Amino acid sequence: MAQAKGTSASEGPYDATTLAKKHRISVEDAKQIIAQYGDDRKSADKAARRIAA
């Protein structure tokens, strides 16, 4: 899939599967994190790291 000019994959909300794979957590946990933090990737990553630890 092509990216629009001037955008990157790190912008916008996470996909639950992507977050789960990145942090090796369950997809269900990733969905809960996304529901809580929305499109704030920095906060979602931080929450996922807490679960993965």
PyMOL Python script that loads the backbone (N, CA, C, O; Angstrom):
from pymol import cmd

cmd.read_pdbstr("""\
ATOM      1  N   MET A   1       0.850  -1.172   0.000  1.00  0.00           N
ATOM      2  CA  MET A   1       0.000   0.000   0.000  1.00  0.00           C
ATOM      3  C   MET A   1       0.896   1.235   0.000  1.00  0.00           C
ATOM      4  O   MET A   1       1.842   1.314   0.784  1.00  0.00           O
ATOM      5  N   ALA A   2       0.617   2.159  -0.837  1.00  0.00           N
ATOM      6  CA  ALA A   2       1.422   3.366  -0.961  1.00  0.00           C
ATOM      7  C   ALA A   2       1.039   4.392   0.092  1.00  0.00           C
ATOM      8  O   ALA A   2      -0.132   4.529   0.445  1.00  0.00           O
ATOM      9  N   GLN A   3       2.024   5.101   0.583  1.00  0.00           N
ATOM     10  CA  GLN A   3       1.796   6.177   1.536  1.00  0.00           C
ATOM     11  C   GLN A   3       1.574   7.472   0.783  1.00  0.00           C
ATOM     12  O   GLN A   3       2.185   7.700  -0.261  1.00  0.00           O
ATOM     13  N   ALA A   4       0.715   8.310   1.298  1.00  0.00           N
ATOM     14  CA  ALA A   4       0.513   9.625   0.705  1.00  0.00           C
ATOM     15  C   ALA A   4       1.782  10.448   0.913  1.00  0.00           C
ATOM     16  O   ALA A   4       2.490  10.278   1.906  1.00  0.00           O
ATOM     17  N   LYS A   5       2.056  11.331  -0.025  1.00  0.00           N
ATOM     18  CA  LYS A   5       3.263  12.139   0.063  1.00  0.00           C
ATOM     19  C   LYS A   5       3.231  12.995   1.330  1.00  0.00           C
ATOM     20  O   LYS A   5       2.237  13.665   1.612  1.00  0.00           O
ATOM     21  N   GLY A   6       4.323  12.967   2.085  1.00  0.00           N
ATOM     22  CA  GLY A   6       4.423  13.782   3.289  1.00  0.00           C
ATOM     23  C   GLY A   6       3.904  13.094   4.539  1.00  0.00           C
ATOM     24  O   GLY A   6       3.869  13.708   5.605  1.00  0.00           O
ATOM     25  N   THR A   7       3.501  11.836   4.435  1.00  0.00           N
ATOM     26  CA  THR A   7       3.036  11.119   5.618  1.00  0.00           C
ATOM     27  C   THR A   7       3.940   9.923   5.860  1.00  0.00           C
ATOM     28  O   THR A   7       4.659   9.476   4.967  1.00  0.00           O
ATOM     29  N   SER A   8       3.892   9.427   7.058  1.00  0.00           N
ATOM     30  CA  SER A   8       4.669   8.240   7.365  1.00  0.00           C
ATOM     31  C   SER A   8       3.788   7.238   8.083  1.00  0.00           C
ATOM     32  O   SER A   8       2.702   7.578   8.552  1.00  0.00           O
ATOM     33  N   ALA A   9       4.251   6.018   8.166  1.00  0.00           N
ATOM     34  CA  ALA A   9       3.489   4.961   8.821  1.00  0.00           C
ATOM     35  C   ALA A   9       3.351   5.213  10.315  1.00  0.00           C
ATOM     36  O   ALA A   9       2.474   4.633  10.955  1.00  0.00           O
ATOM     37  N   SER A  10       4.192   6.061  10.881  1.00  0.00           N
ATOM     38  CA  SER A  10       4.149   6.321  12.319  1.00  0.00           C
ATOM     39  C   SER A  10       3.122   7.383  12.695  1.00  0.00           C
ATOM     40  O   SER A  10       2.991   7.724  13.871  1.00  0.00           O
ATOM     41  N   GLU A  11       2.404   7.903  11.727  1.00  0.00           N
ATOM     42  CA  GLU A  11       1.369   8.894  12.013  1.00  0.00           C
ATOM     43  C   GLU A  11       0.016   8.210  12.061  1.00  0.00           C
ATOM     44  O   GLU A  11      -0.206   7.212  11.375  1.00  0.00           O
ATOM     45  N   GLY A  12      -0.882   8.740  12.863  1.00  0.00           N
ATOM     46  CA  GLY A  12      -2.227   8.197  12.930  1.00  0.00           C
ATOM     47  C   GLY A  12      -2.344   7.077  13.939  1.00  0.00           C
ATOM     48  O   GLY A  12      -1.363   6.705  14.583  1.00  0.00           O
ATOM     49  N   PRO A  13      -3.537   6.542  14.078  1.00  0.00           N
ATOM     50  CA  PRO A  13      -3.779   5.518  15.103  1.00  0.00           C
ATOM     51  C   PRO A  13      -3.119   4.190  14.767  1.00  0.00           C
ATOM     52  O   PRO A  13      -2.893   3.864  13.602  1.00  0.00           O
ATOM     53  N   TYR A  14      -2.820   3.441  15.805  1.00  0.00           N
ATOM     54  CA  TYR A  14      -2.249   2.110  15.665  1.00  0.00           C
ATOM     55  C   TYR A  14      -3.311   1.126  15.217  1.00  0.00           C
ATOM     56  O   TYR A  14      -4.498   1.298  15.495  1.00  0.00           O
ATOM     57  N   ASP A  15      -2.870   0.097  14.522  1.00  0.00           N
ATOM     58  CA  ASP A  15      -3.664  -1.094  14.287  1.00  0.00           C
ATOM     59  C   ASP A  15      -3.344  -2.034  15.451  1.00  0.00           C
ATOM     60  O   ASP A  15      -2.187  -2.143  15.857  1.00  0.00           O
ATOM     61  N   ALA A  16      -4.359  -2.713  15.990  1.00  0.00           N
ATOM     62  CA  ALA A  16      -4.153  -3.564  17.159  1.00  0.00           C
ATOM     63  C   ALA A  16      -3.122  -4.660  16.899  1.00  0.00           C
ATOM     64  O   ALA A  16      -2.308  -4.968  17.769  1.00  0.00           O
ATOM     65  N   THR A  17      -3.157  -5.240  15.716  1.00  0.00           N
ATOM     66  CA  THR A  17      -2.206  -6.308  15.391  1.00  0.00           C
ATOM     67  C   THR A  17      -0.779  -5.772  15.356  1.00  0.00           C
ATOM     68  O   THR A  17       0.141  -6.434  15.837  1.00  0.00           O
ATOM     69  N   THR A  18      -0.589  -4.598  14.801  1.00  0.00           N
ATOM     70  CA  THR A  18       0.735  -3.995  14.724  1.00  0.00           C
ATOM     71  C   THR A  18       1.282  -3.720  16.122  1.00  0.00           C
ATOM     72  O   THR A  18       2.433  -4.041  16.417  1.00  0.00           O
ATOM     73  N   LEU A  19       0.467  -3.133  16.971  1.00  0.00           N
ATOM     74  CA  LEU A  19       0.891  -2.840  18.347  1.00  0.00           C
ATOM     75  C   LEU A  19       1.212  -4.131  19.092  1.00  0.00           C
ATOM     76  O   LEU A  19       2.210  -4.204  19.809  1.00  0.00           O
ATOM     77  N   ALA A  20       0.371  -5.147  18.924  1.00  0.00           N
ATOM     78  CA  ALA A  20       0.587  -6.423  19.602  1.00  0.00           C
ATOM     79  C   ALA A  20       1.891  -7.085  19.167  1.00  0.00           C
ATOM     80  O   ALA A  20       2.642  -7.589  20.001  1.00  0.00           O
ATOM     81  N   LYS A  21       2.158  -7.084  17.871  1.00  0.00           N
ATOM     82  CA  LYS A  21       3.394  -7.695  17.378  1.00  0.00           C
ATOM     83  C   LYS A  21       4.623  -6.916  17.826  1.00  0.00           C
ATOM     84  O   LYS A  21       5.636  -7.505  18.203  1.00  0.00           O
ATOM     85  N   LYS A  22       4.531  -5.594  17.783  1.00  0.00           N
ATOM     86  CA  LYS A  22       5.675  -4.755  18.148  1.00  0.00           C
ATOM     87  C   LYS A  22       6.104  -4.995  19.584  1.00  0.00           C
ATOM     88  O   LYS A  22       7.298  -5.025  19.882  1.00  0.00           O
ATOM     89  N   HIS A  23       5.133  -5.168  20.477  1.00  0.00           N
ATOM     90  CA  HIS A  23       5.452  -5.283  21.899  1.00  0.00           C
ATOM     91  C   HIS A  23       5.256  -6.692  22.453  1.00  0.00           C
ATOM     92  O   HIS A  23       5.400  -6.931  23.652  1.00  0.00           O
ATOM     93  N   ARG A  24       4.925  -7.616  21.555  1.00  0.00           N
ATOM     94  CA  ARG A  24       4.713  -9.023  21.942  1.00  0.00           C
ATOM     95  C   ARG A  24       3.680  -9.155  23.061  1.00  0.00           C
ATOM     96  O   ARG A  24       3.914  -9.799  24.083  1.00  0.00           O
ATOM     97  N   ILE A  25       2.536  -8.525  22.831  1.00  0.00           N
ATOM     98  CA  ILE A  25       1.406  -8.635  23.743  1.00  0.00           C
ATOM     99  C   ILE A  25       0.233  -9.210  22.967  1.00  0.00           C
ATOM    100  O   ILE A  25       0.303  -9.322  21.743  1.00  0.00           O
ATOM    101  N   SER A  26      -0.843  -9.575  23.651  1.00  0.00           N
ATOM    102  CA  SER A  26      -2.001 -10.134  22.954  1.00  0.00           C
ATOM    103  C   SER A  26      -2.740  -9.043  22.184  1.00  0.00           C
ATOM    104  O   SER A  26      -2.666  -7.863  22.527  1.00  0.00           O
ATOM    105  N   VAL A  27      -3.444  -9.453  21.149  1.00  0.00           N
ATOM    106  CA  VAL A  27      -4.229  -8.515  20.351  1.00  0.00           C
ATOM    107  C   VAL A  27      -5.330  -7.902  21.219  1.00  0.00           C
ATOM    108  O   VAL A  27      -5.679  -6.735  21.042  1.00  0.00           O
ATOM    109  N   GLU A  28      -5.872  -8.670  22.145  1.00  0.00           N
ATOM    110  CA  GLU A  28      -6.911  -8.160  23.047  1.00  0.00           C
ATOM    111  C   GLU A  28      -6.364  -7.038  23.920  1.00  0.00           C
ATOM    112  O   GLU A  28      -7.024  -6.017  24.114  1.00  0.00           O
ATOM    113  N   ASP A  29      -5.150  -7.230  24.447  1.00  0.00           N
ATOM    114  CA  ASP A  29      -4.512  -6.170  25.239  1.00  0.00           C
ATOM    115  C   ASP A  29      -4.264  -4.936  24.376  1.00  0.00           C
ATOM    116  O   ASP A  29      -4.482  -3.808  24.817  1.00  0.00           O
ATOM    117  N   ALA A  30      -3.811  -5.157  23.154  1.00  0.00           N
ATOM    118  CA  ALA A  30      -3.548  -4.045  22.241  1.00  0.00           C
ATOM    119  C   ALA A  30      -4.834  -3.268  21.942  1.00  0.00           C
ATOM    120  O   ALA A  30      -4.818  -2.038  21.884  1.00  0.00           O
ATOM    121  N   LYS A  31      -5.926  -3.972  21.758  1.00  0.00           N
ATOM    122  CA  LYS A  31      -7.217  -3.307  21.495  1.00  0.00           C
ATOM    123  C   LYS A  31      -7.635  -2.444  22.684  1.00  0.00           C
ATOM    124  O   LYS A  31      -8.159  -1.345  22.502  1.00  0.00           O
ATOM    125  N   GLN A  32      -7.404  -2.939  23.894  1.00  0.00           N
ATOM    126  CA  GLN A  32      -7.744  -2.171  25.092  1.00  0.00           C
ATOM    127  C   GLN A  32      -6.880  -0.917  25.186  1.00  0.00           C
ATOM    128  O   GLN A  32      -7.373   0.155  25.538  1.00  0.00           O
ATOM    129  N   ILE A  33      -5.613  -1.046  24.877  1.00  0.00           N
ATOM    130  CA  ILE A  33      -4.708   0.113  24.912  1.00  0.00           C
ATOM    131  C   ILE A  33      -5.151   1.150  23.894  1.00  0.00           C
ATOM    132  O   ILE A  33      -5.206   2.340  24.207  1.00  0.00           O
ATOM    133  N   ILE A  34      -5.469   0.717  22.681  1.00  0.00           N
ATOM    134  CA  ILE A  34      -5.902   1.641  21.632  1.00  0.00           C
ATOM    135  C   ILE A  34      -7.215   2.312  22.012  1.00  0.00           C
ATOM    136  O   ILE A  34      -7.409   3.498  21.746  1.00  0.00           O
ATOM    137  N   ALA A  35      -8.119   1.555  22.635  1.00  0.00           N
ATOM    138  CA  ALA A  35      -9.389   2.138  23.078  1.00  0.00           C
ATOM    139  C   ALA A  35      -9.151   3.221  24.124  1.00  0.00           C
ATOM    140  O   ALA A  35      -9.867   4.222  24.161  1.00  0.00           O
ATOM    141  N   GLN A  36      -8.143   3.021  24.974  1.00  0.00           N
ATOM    142  CA  GLN A  36      -7.857   3.973  26.037  1.00  0.00           C
ATOM    143  C   GLN A  36      -7.083   5.189  25.534  1.00  0.00           C
ATOM    144  O   GLN A  36      -7.392   6.318  25.917  1.00  0.00           O
ATOM    145  N   TYR A  37      -6.079   4.971  24.679  1.00  0.00           N
ATOM    146  CA  TYR A  37      -5.182   6.060  24.277  1.00  0.00           C
ATOM    147  C   TYR A  37      -5.442   6.613  22.884  1.00  0.00           C
ATOM    148  O   TYR A  37      -4.870   7.637  22.510  1.00  0.00           O
ATOM    149  N   GLY A  38      -6.295   5.952  22.113  1.00  0.00           N
ATOM    150  CA  GLY A  38      -6.646   6.453  20.785  1.00  0.00           C
ATOM    151  C   GLY A  38      -5.437   6.553  19.874  1.00  0.00           C
ATOM    152  O   GLY A  38      -4.657   5.607  19.767  1.00  0.00           O
ATOM    153  N   ASP A  39      -5.275   7.696  19.215  1.00  0.00           N
ATOM    154  CA  ASP A  39      -4.199   7.842  18.229  1.00  0.00           C
ATOM    155  C   ASP A  39      -2.909   8.401  18.816  1.00  0.00           C
ATOM    156  O   ASP A  39      -2.029   8.835  18.072  1.00  0.00           O
ATOM    157  N   ASP A  40      -2.787   8.395  20.132  1.00  0.00           N
ATOM    158  CA  ASP A  40      -1.555   8.843  20.792  1.00  0.00           C
ATOM    159  C   ASP A  40      -0.571   7.670  20.842  1.00  0.00           C
ATOM    160  O   ASP A  40      -0.561   6.898  21.800  1.00  0.00           O
ATOM    161  N   ARG A  41       0.251   7.548  19.800  1.00  0.00           N
ATOM    162  CA  ARG A  41       1.172   6.412  19.692  1.00  0.00           C
ATOM    163  C   ARG A  41       2.181   6.357  20.838  1.00  0.00           C
ATOM    164  O   ARG A  41       2.516   5.273  21.316  1.00  0.00           O
ATOM    165  N   LYS A  42       2.659   7.495  21.273  1.00  0.00           N
ATOM    166  CA  LYS A  42       3.664   7.517  22.339  1.00  0.00           C
ATOM    167  C   LYS A  42       3.087   6.914  23.627  1.00  0.00           C
ATOM    168  O   LYS A  42       3.737   6.096  24.277  1.00  0.00           O
ATOM    169  N   SER A  43       1.887   7.316  23.985  1.00  0.00           N
ATOM    170  CA  SER A  43       1.254   6.781  25.189  1.00  0.00           C
ATOM    171  C   SER A  43       0.887   5.309  25.016  1.00  0.00           C
ATOM    172  O   SER A  43       1.007   4.522  25.955  1.00  0.00           O
ATOM    173  N   ALA A  44       0.444   4.941  23.826  1.00  0.00           N
ATOM    174  CA  ALA A  44       0.098   3.533  23.566  1.00  0.00           C
ATOM    175  C   ALA A  44       1.338   2.652  23.673  1.00  0.00           C
ATOM    176  O   ALA A  44       1.281   1.569  24.255  1.00  0.00           O
ATOM    177  N   ASP A  45       2.457   3.110  23.115  1.00  0.00           N
ATOM    178  CA  ASP A  45       3.710   2.353  23.231  1.00  0.00           C
ATOM    179  C   ASP A  45       4.131   2.199  24.684  1.00  0.00           C
ATOM    180  O   ASP A  45       4.568   1.126  25.100  1.00  0.00           O
ATOM    181  N   LYS A  46       4.000   3.267  25.450  1.00  0.00           N
ATOM    182  CA  LYS A  46       4.381   3.229  26.854  1.00  0.00           C
ATOM    183  C   LYS A  46       3.526   2.227  27.631  1.00  0.00           C
ATOM    184  O   LYS A  46       4.038   1.456  28.443  1.00  0.00           O
ATOM    185  N   ALA A  47       2.220   2.249  27.371  1.00  0.00           N
ATOM    186  CA  ALA A  47       1.316   1.305  28.039  1.00  0.00           C
ATOM    187  C   ALA A  47       1.612  -0.126  27.631  1.00  0.00           C
ATOM    188  O   ALA A  47       1.565  -1.032  28.463  1.00  0.00           O
ATOM    189  N   ALA A  48       1.916  -0.338  26.365  1.00  0.00           N
ATOM    190  CA  ALA A  48       2.233  -1.693  25.885  1.00  0.00           C
ATOM    191  C   ALA A  48       3.527  -2.195  26.512  1.00  0.00           C
ATOM    192  O   ALA A  48       3.629  -3.374  26.854  1.00  0.00           O
ATOM    193  N   ARG A  49       4.512  -1.323  26.669  1.00  0.00           N
ATOM    194  CA  ARG A  49       5.767  -1.732  27.319  1.00  0.00           C
ATOM    195  C   ARG A  49       5.518  -2.151  28.763  1.00  0.00           C
ATOM    196  O   ARG A  49       6.152  -3.086  29.252  1.00  0.00           O
ATOM    197  N   ARG A  50       4.607  -1.473  29.449  1.00  0.00           N
ATOM    198  CA  ARG A  50       4.294  -1.840  30.837  1.00  0.00           C
ATOM    199  C   ARG A  50       3.673  -3.237  30.895  1.00  0.00           C
ATOM    200  O   ARG A  50       3.978  -4.017  31.798  1.00  0.00           O
ATOM    201  N   ILE A  51       2.805  -3.551  29.934  1.00  0.00           N
ATOM    202  CA  ILE A  51       2.166  -4.865  29.915  1.00  0.00           C
ATOM    203  C   ILE A  51       3.176  -5.949  29.556  1.00  0.00           C
ATOM    204  O   ILE A  51       3.164  -7.036  30.135  1.00  0.00           O
ATOM    205  N   ALA A  52       4.046  -5.649  28.601  1.00  0.00           N
ATOM    206  CA  ALA A  52       5.011  -6.643  28.114  1.00  0.00           C
ATOM    207  C   ALA A  52       6.080  -6.970  29.160  1.00  0.00           C
ATOM    208  O   ALA A  52       6.653  -8.060  29.133  1.00  0.00           O
ATOM    209  N   ALA A  53       6.349  -6.059  30.061  1.00  0.00           N
ATOM    210  CA  ALA A  53       7.420  -6.263  31.043  1.00  0.00           C
ATOM    211  C   ALA A  53       7.062  -7.289  32.093  1.00  0.00           C
ATOM    212  O   ALA A  53       7.864  -7.565  32.985  1.00  0.00           O
TER     213      ALA A  53
END
""", "prot")
cmd.dss("prot")
cmd.show_as("cartoon", "prot")
cmd.util.cbc("prot")
cmd.orient("prot")
